[in-house]
Each structure stands twice: as C-alpha cells, then as structure tokens.
Amino acid sequence: MLEEKARQVIAEALFQRAAELYGHEHAVAIRSYLEQMAGHLWLLASQAPPREVEPGFFM
C-alpha cells in the first residue's frame, strides 16, 4: 500500500510538471507514460541496481 501511494505521489508530480511545461491537454494525453515512469523511478529509488548494471528500461 505504501508502495502504491509513493508511485501515485511521483506520478502526480510528473503530471503537474508536464502540465506546466506542455499544457494540461498534452499532460492528460501522456498520463499513462508518466505513470509508467513513476513506477520505474520508484523502483530505482527503492532498489538501486549496482553501478555496473544498466536498468532494463530507458527514460
């Protein structure tokens, strides 16, 4: 539950920033990508890979 809340907070922050930069309509259009990115950022923050390992997804 805490994990989901953290992802939601990250996703909302990304959404707000996207809306500021690109406008509300565009932010709504890319919301699913922002939510996916929030999950990736949370995963990296909670389980950082060793420096020599590249994550399996790209930003």
For each residue, the residues with C-beta under 8 A, 3 or more apart:
1: 4 5
2: 5 6
3: 6 7 42 46
4: 1 7 8
5: 1 2 8 9
6: 2 3 9 10 42
7: 3 4 10 11 35 38 39 42
8: 4 5 11 12 38
9: 5 6 12 13
10: 6 7 13 14 38 41 42
11: 7 8 14 15 34 35 37 38
12: 8 9 15 16
13: 9 10 16 17
14: 10 11 17 18 34 37 38
15: 11 12 18 19 27 31 34
16: 12 13 19 20
17: 13 14 20 21
18: 14 15 21 22 26 27 30 34
19: 15 16 22 23 24 26 27
20: 16 17
21: 17 18
22: 18 19 26 27
23: 19 26 27
24: 19 27 28
25: 28 29
26: 18 19 22 23 29 30
27: 15 18 19 22 23 24 30 31 34
28: 24 25 31
29: 25 26
30: 18 26 27 33 34
31: 15 27 28 34 35
32: 35 36
33: 30 36 37
34: 11 14 15 18 27 30 31 37 38
35: 7 11 31 32 38 39
36: 32 33 39 40
37: 11 14 33 34 40 41 59
38: 7 8 10 11 14 34 35 41 42
39: 7 35 36 42 43
40: 36 37 43 44 55 57 59
41: 10 37 38 44 45
42: 3 6 7 10 38 39 45 46
43: 39 40 46 47
44: 40 41 47 48 49 55
45: 41 42 48
46: 3 42 43
47: 43 44
48: 44 45
49: 44 53 54 55
50: 53
51:
52:
53: 49 50
54: 49
55: 40 44 49 58
56:
57: 40
58: 55
59: 37 40
